[in-house]
Amino acid sequence: MSELQQLQALVALQGRRVLDVGCGLGDVVLGLARLGADATGLEISDELLAPAREADTGHAAAWVVGLAQELPFDDATFDLVLFMKSLHHVAIAEMTPALAEARRVLRDDGRIYASEPLLAGSFHELVRLIEDETEVRGAAQRVLDDPSAAGLRVADVVEYDLHPAFASFDAFAAHVASVDPHRAPVIAANRARLEATYERLADVDPASGLRTFRQAMRAHVLDVLLADLLNAGDGWSAAGG
């Protein structure tokens, strides 16, 4: 199951106005647009947004530069705010303010969806040789487990696995560096060790030859604190549309 499929299983998307905070290459945003959402992707610089803008050949989405803790949008603008493996990239002291900003731009009947990698799986084992995110990932989980300081509550939590696949070590390296360009020199300096570990940890798809890995994930669905939006007829269940 992909990130977008997991999201679809939990919340309805068609016709919703959706913000993806830390949208990266823009795959999720473009997928949302194809599903009928009014999608906006946010990244911290034009440089990081460039690949997403280039991929959006049909101008299906909006692309905005900004910070999670200082969102450049009016109050109550979005039905859904996403943090797709991005909250742990926010400074620990800014994680709760980032969620509070998401709450500010969220409509009162809206939701926040935050997926975060867990410290488990072959992909985690490989990537931690490049950057050990144990502290920041733990901090993100704690903030999401109790988001009350940001005016939010936990509506649902699910755990699942992702299985990223790569045609080569270079494709893996490019993917990891696209998340944070500062990783590129670390990869270059440790290439031999990393490539050997890449081959050791990978499962090989016999049909395609792709190297696949497992990344354990946890997703939190958050809504407005004290709001009871889970009753039948709230319009938010994926099954009910």
Protein Blocks (a to p, Z undefined) as FASTA:
>chain_A
ZZklmmmmmpcfehpacddehklnommmmmmmmnopacddddfbfklmmmmmmmmmnopa
ccddddfklccbdehkbfbdcdehklmmpcfklmmmmmmmmmmmpcfkbccddddddded
jklmmmmmmoccklmmmmmmmmmmmmmlnopacfbdcddddddddfbfklmmmmmmmmpm
klmmmmmmmmmmmmmmmmmmpccdfknopacddddddddddddehiackbghklpafklZ
Z
